[in-house]
Amino acid sequence: MNHVLEPIAELPFFVVLLLLLAFARVMGELMERIGQPAMMGEILAGILLGPSVLNIIHVNSELNVFSQLGVFMLVIIAGMEINVVNIIEGLKGRNLFISLAGFFVPLFSGLLVGYAFDLEIVETLFISLCISITALPISVRILMDLGKLHTDIGNKIVSAAIFNDVVALSILGILMDGIKSSGKDYNQISLSNIGISVGFTLLKLIAFILLVYISFRIVDRLSQKKNYTKMKIDRMVGTLKSKESLFAIIFVFILAFASVSEAVGLHFVIGAFFGAMLLSNELLGKENFKIVEKSVSTIAMGFLVPIFLATVGLQFQMDTLYNIPFLVVIIFVSFASKIVGGYLGSTFAGYNHNDALTIGVGLNARGIMELVIADIALKAGFINHGTFSILVLIGIVTTFATPFLLKKIWKET
């Protein structure tokens, strides 16, 4: 069932890049004009140009390099959007119930679905992880469009999304290294095989997070000295002749964390994400932070991220979606478990029925971070194209439906 056609013509690489970027941006613009995230159009562009429809472009090694750079830039943007203080706030008091239930109810629901359909344990773990995510950038965009970002409900959704991203990427690091360290073919791995390796990987992750925490405390202390770090950075940039020195310094900082995470066996996205989290207005100064944020966003969202998302679409294979019962069940469970998890957590946190339901629905947008994890799992060989295509569909369906459901709920309350 997983038959892959040859492309109708072998196009030069830069022609491929041209077609992919141009078509992705046009489709992304069309989606934004109808009130949907650009990522939807960029994925659809890849699906249309790829083996599933027109069969013009296939993924190759050169395209994979650009795709990986897109992933790298995406996790930097995600990290820069997260304030460590906001994570702490999200874990205070009863807020913790929303964050925990909103993540772990879908996680365990995914495990039950995998068990019911007799899936391989590794495949089940990655599916469960992907349906547990709430994509922070997508959630923020939806709440902004609805004018609800700075409401109490909006703040709770964003706090839970931040928690989801951090926990999901931490679990990704544990799974990736734990499965590889087991030394077995992933199709023959059992939970007991993974357990020992995961335990060792967990220790490495804790050590890495401890390094991040110590770095945060140092950065936080230096930031409290009036303009101390900003003056040091400005002096360093002034010493260097190039105007792009600030951008280079920040990337060296983030790459250092990415390199350390890879060196200890964790995926580079873990280090890049936590490294980017340490960047703040207080560390860089508001003006420098805005310059870096704008530069990263321009390169990422204007070029590399559309290529990554279009590449996700290229890897989507329509003919692998033959297990219709599983497809229907997993999409339903991904929706329902997020709503139930968010609803239960919000009820325990003291919210009324309507507000709890709103939070549950608001946590449903998955989108970009889910696709990053799915892409990493596919490239590592932990899931096949069929599972990958299902996860892409889940991302599209949940991201498409969430704004409409939220509008309906808010209109009725």
N, C-alpha and C positions, 0 to 999 in steps of 0.2 A: 504493500500500500504506500510505501514511502519512496516512490519512483521519482527521480529528479531529472527533468528535461535539460538538454543542453540549450544554452542561450541561442537565439536565432542568428546572432552575429557576434564575433569577438570585437568589441569596441576598444579603442585606445583608452588608457586609464583616465586621462584628463577629460575625455569626452564623457565617460561614465560619471565622473565627479560633477561635470557641468550639468548633465541631465538630471542627476539625482538631487543636486542642490537646488536647481531652478524649479524642478517639479515639486520638491518638498516645500519650498518657500511659497510657491503659488497656492498649493493645497492648504498649507498652514494659514495663509492669509484668508482664504475662503472660509475656513473653519472659524477663524476669529470673527469674521463678519456675521456669522450666524450664532455668535455667543458661545462657541466651544473653544477649548484650548488648542493652540497651534499644533501641539504634539499629535492630535488626532489626524490632522491632514497630512503631517509629515510621515506618519506610519502608513497611512493609506497610499501615499505616493509610492513608497517602497513596495507595498503589496501589488499595486497596479503595474509597476515597472518590472517586478520580479517574476519568478517561475509560476506563481499562481494565476496570473492574468496575461500580460503582454509578453512575458519571457524575454525581455530585452537585456536585463542586467542580472548578474548573479554575484554573490559575495565572493571576493577573492582576498588574498593576503594583504594587498595594498589598501583595500577598502577597510579591512579589519584594523589596520593601524590607525586610520582616521577615526574609526568607530571607538577604539580604545581611548583615544585622546578625547573624544566626546564624553565618554564615561568619566574620565578623569576630571574634566571641566565641570560636569554635572555635579559630582560629589563635592567639589570645591564650592560651587554656588549653594548647594544644600547646607554645607557646613557653615558658610558665611551668614546664612539666614538664621542660624540657630545661635541663640545667646545662652551660655552656660547657666546664667542666672534664671532664665526661663525654664530650663530643665528642672532646676531645684524647686522653682515655684510650682511646677506641674506635679511634683512628688510630695508637696506639702498637704497635710491634713487629708480631707476626703477626696481631693483631686486625684490622689493616687488610685482610687477605685476605678475612675474613668480610664486612666492610662493603662492599668493592668488588664481590666476586663475587655477593653477595646482591642487589645493585642492578643491576649491568651485565649479568649473564647474562639476567635477565628482559627488560631493556631491548632487548638485541640480538635476543632470541627474538621479541619483539613486532614488531620491524622486519622480521624474516624472514617472519612470518605475514602482515603487511601486504603485503609484496612478492609472496608466494605467491598471495594473493587479489586482487591488483591494486587495492589501495585507494589513495586519494589520499594524497600524502606527508604533508600536515598531519594528516589523520585517523590515519594510521599512527603519527606521532610522539606524539600524545596518548594513543592506546591503549597504546603501549609505555611511556610515562611512568606511566600508571595501574597497569599490571600490575607495575611495578618497585617500587611503594611497599609498605612495611610500616607499618601504622597503629600508632603508638606507644601511644595510649590503649587500643586494643583488645588489643594484645600484653601490656601491663602488667596489664590486667584478667584476661585468660586465665591468665597466670602466677600472679597473686595467688590466683585461684580454685583453682588446682592446688597451691598452697603452694610454688611453685618460683621466686618472683620474686627472692629473694636468694641463689640458688645460682649457681655459676659459669656454668652453661648459661643461666640466666635473665638474668644480667648481660650475656652476649654477645649474646643476642637483643635486649635493650633497647638496647645500644650500637649494634648494626647498624640497629635501627629509628630511632634518633635520627639517624644518618648518612643513612638513606634519606629522612627528612622534610626535612632541611636541603638535601640535593642535589636532591631532587624539586622543592621550591619554588624553588630557584635556577634549575633548568632551565625551570620554568614561566615565570618572569620573562623568561628569554632568549627562549623560544618566542613568548610573547605579544607582546612588543615587536618581536622580530625579524620576525615574520610581518606585523605591521601596518606596520612601517617599509619593507617591501619594496615597498609601493604597488601590489601586484597582487591580483587576486581569488585567494583562497586555493586555489580549485580548480585554478588554472593555475600555482601555484607549484611550482618544481623545487628540488632540493637546492642547486643553484648560486645560484638567486635568493635563497634563505634565507641562504646562507653569508655574504654580505657584510653583510647586516642583522644577523645573529646576532653577527658579529664586533664590530660597533659596540655592540650591546646588552651583549655580554660585558664590554666595557670599562666600561660604565655600572654593571653589576652588581659588578664588581671594585671600582670606586670607592665604591659604596654599602657593600659588605662591609668595605672599608677604614675607612669612617666608623663602621660598627658596631664594628669591632675597636678603633679609637681610643677610642670611647665605653666599650667594655668595659675597656680598660686604665685609663682614668680612674676608672671606677666601682670597679674592682678595687683601685686604689691608695687611693682614698678609703675603701673598705670596710675596709682594713687598719688604718686609724686607728680606735682603739677607739670604737665607737658614733658616729663622726663624722657619717655620712650619716643615721643614725637620728635623732640629735639635731636635725639640720637640718630633716628632714622633720617631726618632732614639733613643732618650733618654728613651722614654716610652717602646719601644721594647727592649732596652738594660736592662731595669729594670726587665722586665718579662723574665723568663727562657726559655720558649718555643720558638723554631725557627719559629713557625707559628703565632706568636703574631701579626705581621703586618697584615696578612690576617684577623685575628679575629677582630682587631681594625676597619678595613675598613668595615667589615660586620656588626659590631655593629652600626657604623655610618649610613650605608644604611638601616639597619633594624629599626633604630630610625625614619627615615623619612617614611618608609613603615608603621610603627605602628601609627604614627601621622595621616597619610592619612586614615588608616582604622578607627581610633578613631573618626574622623570627618565625617565618612560615605562614603569616597571615596575608590576605590579599592586599594589594596596594591601595584599594579604595578605602580600607579601614584607616590606614595612616593618613591619607589625603583628607578624609572626612574629619577626623579628630584634629588634624593640624589646622584645617580651615576654621574649625570651631573656635580656635584660640584667637583668631583675628577679630578685632573689635574697634569701635570708635575710640575707646579709651587707650588702646595699645598704639594705634596708628595715628590718632587724631582724626577728627571728622572729615577734614578735607582730603587727607591721604586715603582714608577708608573709602570715600566716595569715588576717588580716582581708580583705586584697585577694583572696586566692585563694578564700576562702569566698564573698565577694560576687560575684565573677566567675562562679564555678561555679553559684551559686544562680540568678542571672539567666539564664545560658546554658543549663544543663542542665534547669532547671525551666520555661523558656519558649521562648527563641529557638532553641535547637538542635533541640528536637522539631518546631518549625515548619519549620525548614530541612529536616530529614530527611523530614518528611511531604510537603514541597514536592517533594523529590527523587522520592518515590513518585508524586506527582501527574503528574510529567513522564514517568514510565515508561509506555511505550506497547506493549502486548502485541502489537498487530497489526504492529509493525515488526520482530518477531523471526522473519522468514520465511526468513532465510538460515541454516538449521539446521546445515549443514556448518561454516560459519564460527563459529557460536555454540559448537558442540561443541569445535572445534579451539582456539579462543581460551581457553575455560575450562580445557581440559586443559593448554595451554601455560602459562597463568598459574600453575597449580598446580605443574606439573612443573619449570618453569624456576626458580621460587623454591627448590624443594627441592634441585635440582641445584646452583644457585648457592651456597646456604647450605652444602650438603654439600661441594662442592669447596673453598670458602673455609675451612671448618672443618678439612678434611683437611690443607690446606696450613699451617694454624695449629697442627697437631699433635694434633688430637682423633681419638679412635678412631671406628670405624664408627657405633656406636649414638649417641654424642654428636653426631657430625657430622650424622646423619640427624635427630636431635631439633632441632638448631638450624635446619636447612633447613625442617622442617615448621613450627617456631615462627615463622619469618619470613613465613608465608603469609597471616596475617590482614591484610586491607587496610582495609576499612571506611571510616572517616570521612574521612581525608585524600584517599583516592582519589576519594571522592564530591565533595569540595570542588573538586578539579582538574577532574573531569568536568563539574560544574555551571558552573564558570567557562568551560570550553571550549564548552559548549552555548550559554550566554548570549552568548558572543562570536561564535557562528556557525561555529566551527572544526570541530564535529562535529554530526551530525544526531541526531534523537531515537532512531533505530535503534541507532546506536553508543552513545549515552548509556544506553539501556535495557540493552544488553549489559554495559556497565561496572557498572551497578547490580547486575545479576545476579552478576557476578564478585565484587563486594564482599560480597553476601549469601552466596553459596555458600562462598567461602573462609573467611569469618568464622564461618559455621556449622560447617564441617568441621574447622577447625584444633583446637579443644579436644578433639574426639573422637579425632583422630589422635594428639595429644600424650598423652592419657590412655592410649591403647593402647600407644604406644611406651614410656612410663614404667612401665607395668604389666609389660611384658615384659623390662625391664632390671633 
